[in-house]
């Protein structure tokens, strides 16, 4: 008897819970109580804010002032913004009390452009990100983005894997990133990088309009090798050198 009474008593509770949920869903998704009051692009770059705002506002707009907060769809916003090649993903924060929608764009961060030896990939261009991932984008879209100034990816180093080197090895990718980061922070431009093995790194670099082909060997003792190279370049007899072998920094070879 107690079980029957308990079951009867639970029905109003279930009904009340359903009504509360339905009411909350209506308030959030359809009523004009919790609506978008302000849209914020989380970036200090005014050009980025302008570009993202214009992209989201293209008809049909993916988020608008006055629409219910609960109906703002992160996936829809991300899908629209990914039409910009430099956009990787989107984070969305909705504040029901202030009505603020904050959009944070997570950009792609390529540090090198892959040189493909596979004709099957002719329609796409591969990149290596600073997180050491490879990603591929349509060639025509990349070329258009570079031409219009949407990205500066045309200026990043070309990366080539020669021989039987396994480009998927995380250690190799980490060495590539170290080489690029170290040279870039010290004012060197990098045109190409050719990797044949963990101990065979070649690169073409530019400093003060002077182009130089460098065989680094491995990236071990990289800073020492750079210091040796700079001292070599300071010598008058080396003003016209075209290449330098720094595999053994104690006994460098110049040509």
C-alpha positions as CSV (number, residue, x, y, z in Angstrom):
1,X,0.0,0.0,0.0
2,X,2.8,2.3,0.8
3,X,4.5,1.6,-2.6
4,X,1.2,2.5,-4.4
5,X,0.9,5.8,-2.4
6,X,4.6,6.6,-3.2
7,X,4.0,6.1,-6.9
8,X,0.9,8.3,-6.8
9,X,2.8,11.0,-4.9
10,X,5.7,10.9,-7.4
11,X,3.5,11.8,-10.4
12,X,2.9,15.4,-9.4
13,X,6.6,15.8,-8.7
14,X,7.5,14.4,-12.2
15,X,4.9,16.7,-13.8
16,X,6.2,19.7,-11.9
17,X,9.8,18.9,-13.0
18,X,8.7,18.6,-16.6
19,X,6.9,21.9,-16.4
20,X,9.9,23.6,-14.8
21,X,12.2,22.3,-17.5
22,X,9.7,23.3,-20.3
23,X,9.4,26.7,-18.8
24,X,13.2,27.1,-18.5
25,X,13.6,25.9,-22.1
26,X,11.0,28.5,-23.3
27,X,12.6,31.3,-21.3
28,X,16.1,30.5,-22.6
29,X,15.3,29.5,-26.2
30,X,12.2,31.5,-27.2
31,X,11.3,34.3,-24.8
32,X,12.8,37.8,-25.0
33,X,14.0,37.7,-21.3
34,X,17.4,36.2,-21.9
35,X,18.6,37.7,-25.2
36,X,21.9,38.7,-26.8
37,X,22.6,42.2,-25.6
38,X,26.3,42.5,-26.7
39,X,28.7,40.6,-29.0
40,X,32.4,40.7,-28.0
41,X,35.3,39.4,-30.1
42,X,38.1,38.4,-27.7
43,X,41.0,39.9,-29.5
44,X,43.3,42.9,-29.1
45,X,43.8,43.2,-32.8
46,X,41.3,45.6,-34.3
47,X,41.7,44.2,-37.8
48,X,40.9,40.7,-36.5
49,X,37.8,42.0,-34.6
50,X,36.6,43.8,-37.8
51,X,37.1,40.8,-40.0
52,X,35.4,38.3,-37.6
53,X,32.5,40.7,-37.0
54,X,31.9,41.2,-40.7
55,X,32.1,37.4,-41.3
56,X,29.6,36.6,-38.7
57,X,27.2,39.3,-39.9
58,X,27.2,38.0,-43.5
59,X,23.6,37.0,-44.4
60,X,22.3,34.9,-42.8
61,X,24.0,36.3,-39.6
62,X,25.1,33.5,-37.2
63,X,24.4,35.7,-34.1
64,X,22.4,38.9,-33.7
65,X,21.5,41.4,-31.0
66,X,18.1,40.5,-29.6
67,X,18.0,36.8,-30.4
68,X,17.6,34.3,-27.5
69,X,20.9,33.4,-25.9
70,X,20.2,29.7,-25.9
71,X,19.8,29.7,-29.7
72,X,23.3,31.0,-30.3
73,X,25.0,27.9,-31.8
74,X,28.8,27.6,-31.4
75,X,29.0,25.0,-34.2
76,X,27.3,27.4,-36.6
77,X,29.6,30.2,-35.7
78,X,32.6,27.9,-36.0
79,X,31.5,26.6,-39.4
80,X,31.1,30.2,-40.7
81,X,34.4,31.4,-39.4
82,X,36.3,28.4,-40.7
83,X,35.7,29.8,-44.1
84,X,38.6,32.0,-43.2
85,X,41.7,29.8,-43.7
86,X,43.5,31.1,-40.6
87,X,40.7,30.1,-38.2
88,X,41.1,26.7,-36.6
89,X,38.3,26.7,-34.1
90,X,36.0,28.9,-31.9
91,X,35.3,29.1,-28.2
92,X,31.9,30.6,-27.2
93,X,30.9,32.0,-23.8
94,X,27.3,33.1,-23.1
95,X,26.4,35.2,-20.0
96,X,22.7,34.9,-19.3
97,X,22.8,37.8,-16.7
98,X,24.6,40.4,-18.9
99,X,23.4,39.1,-22.2
100,X,27.0,39.1,-23.5
101,X,28.2,36.6,-26.1
102,X,32.0,36.4,-26.2
103,X,33.6,34.7,-29.2
104,X,37.2,33.7,-29.0
105,X,38.9,32.6,-32.2
106,X,41.6,29.9,-32.1
107,X,43.9,30.6,-35.1
108,X,45.9,28.2,-37.1
109,X,49.6,28.6,-36.4
110,X,51.7,27.2,-39.3
111,X,55.4,27.6,-39.0
112,X,56.3,25.7,-42.2
113,X,54.8,24.9,-45.6
114,X,55.2,21.3,-46.7
115,X,56.7,20.7,-50.1
116,X,54.9,17.6,-51.4
117,X,56.5,15.0,-53.6
118,X,53.2,13.2,-54.0
119,X,51.3,14.2,-57.1
120,X,48.1,13.0,-55.4
121,X,48.3,16.0,-53.1
122,X,48.6,18.5,-55.9
123,X,45.1,20.0,-55.0
124,X,46.1,20.7,-51.4
125,X,48.9,22.3,-49.5
126,X,50.2,20.9,-46.2
127,X,51.5,22.9,-43.2
128,X,53.2,22.1,-39.9
129,X,51.8,24.0,-37.0
130,X,53.8,25.1,-33.9
131,X,51.9,22.4,-32.1
132,X,53.7,19.9,-34.5
133,X,50.6,18.8,-36.2
134,X,50.2,18.6,-40.0
135,X,47.1,20.0,-41.7
136,X,46.1,20.3,-45.3
137,X,44.1,23.0,-47.1
138,X,42.9,23.5,-50.7
139,X,45.7,24.9,-52.8
140,X,43.5,27.4,-54.6
141,X,42.1,28.8,-51.3
142,X,45.5,29.1,-49.8
143,X,46.9,30.9,-52.8
144,X,43.9,33.3,-52.8
145,X,44.3,34.0,-49.1
146,X,48.0,34.8,-49.6
147,X,47.3,37.0,-52.6
148,X,44.6,39.0,-50.7
149,X,46.7,39.4,-47.6
150,X,44.3,37.3,-45.5
151,X,47.4,35.3,-44.3
152,X,51.1,35.7,-44.5
153,X,51.7,32.0,-45.0
154,X,53.6,32.7,-48.2
155,X,56.5,34.0,-46.1
156,X,56.9,30.9,-43.9
157,X,59.7,28.4,-44.6
158,X,59.2,25.6,-47.2
159,X,59.8,22.2,-45.5
160,X,60.9,19.1,-47.4
161,X,61.5,15.6,-46.2
162,X,64.0,13.7,-48.3
163,X,65.1,10.1,-48.4
164,X,63.4,7.7,-46.1
165,X,63.0,10.1,-43.2
166,X,59.8,9.5,-41.2
167,X,58.1,13.0,-41.0
168,X,55.6,11.7,-38.5
169,X,58.3,11.3,-35.9
170,X,57.6,13.8,-33.1
171,X,61.3,14.2,-32.3
172,X,62.0,15.3,-35.9
173,X,59.1,17.8,-35.9
174,X,60.3,19.1,-32.5
175,X,63.8,19.6,-34.0
176,X,62.4,21.5,-37.0
177,X,60.4,23.8,-34.7
178,X,63.5,24.5,-32.6
179,X,65.5,25.4,-35.7
180,X,62.8,27.7,-37.0
181,X,62.1,29.4,-33.7
182,X,65.8,29.9,-32.8
183,X,66.7,31.4,-36.2
184,X,63.6,33.6,-36.4
185,X,64.1,35.1,-33.0
186,X,67.7,36.0,-33.9
187,X,66.7,37.9,-37.0
188,X,67.2,35.2,-39.7
189,X,64.8,34.7,-42.5
190,X,64.4,31.1,-43.5
191,X,63.5,30.2,-47.1
192,X,63.8,26.4,-47.1
193,X,64.5,23.5,-44.8
194,X,65.4,20.0,-46.1
195,X,65.5,17.1,-43.6
196,X,67.0,13.8,-44.6
197,X,67.6,12.3,-41.1
198,X,67.9,13.5,-37.5
199,X,71.5,14.4,-38.2
200,X,71.0,15.9,-41.6
201,X,69.3,19.3,-41.6
202,X,69.9,21.7,-44.5
203,X,68.5,25.2,-44.7
204,X,68.6,28.3,-46.9
205,X,68.6,31.4,-44.7
206,X,68.8,35.2,-45.2
207,X,70.4,37.8,-43.1
208,X,70.9,41.4,-44.1
209,X,69.9,40.5,-47.7
210,X,72.6,37.9,-47.8
211,X,71.5,34.3,-48.7
212,X,73.4,31.4,-47.2
213,X,73.0,27.6,-47.5
214,X,73.7,26.0,-44.2
215,X,74.2,22.3,-43.4
216,X,73.6,22.1,-39.6
217,X,74.0,18.3,-39.2
218,X,71.7,17.8,-36.2
219,X,70.1,20.7,-34.2
220,X,72.2,19.7,-31.2
221,X,74.4,22.6,-30.0
222,X,72.3,24.9,-32.3
223,X,73.2,28.1,-30.5
224,X,76.9,27.3,-30.6
225,X,76.6,26.6,-34.4
226,X,74.8,30.0,-34.9
227,X,77.5,31.8,-32.9
228,X,80.2,30.1,-35.0
229,X,78.4,31.0,-38.2
230,X,78.2,34.7,-37.2
231,X,81.9,34.9,-36.4
232,X,82.7,33.3,-39.7
233,X,80.5,35.9,-41.5
234,X,82.4,38.7,-39.8
235,X,85.7,37.7,-41.4
236,X,86.6,39.7,-44.5
237,X,87.7,36.6,-46.4
238,X,84.2,35.1,-45.9
239,X,82.2,38.0,-47.3
240,X,81.3,36.1,-50.4
241,X,80.7,32.6,-49.1
242,X,77.6,30.9,-50.3
243,X,77.5,27.9,-48.0
244,X,78.7,26.7,-44.7
245,X,78.9,23.2,-43.1
246,X,78.4,23.4,-39.3
247,X,77.9,19.7,-38.6
248,X,81.0,20.0,-36.5
249,X,81.1,23.5,-35.1
250,X,84.7,23.2,-34.0
251,X,85.8,22.6,-37.6
252,X,83.3,24.4,-39.9
253,X,83.7,24.3,-43.7
254,X,82.8,27.3,-45.9
255,X,82.5,27.6,-49.6
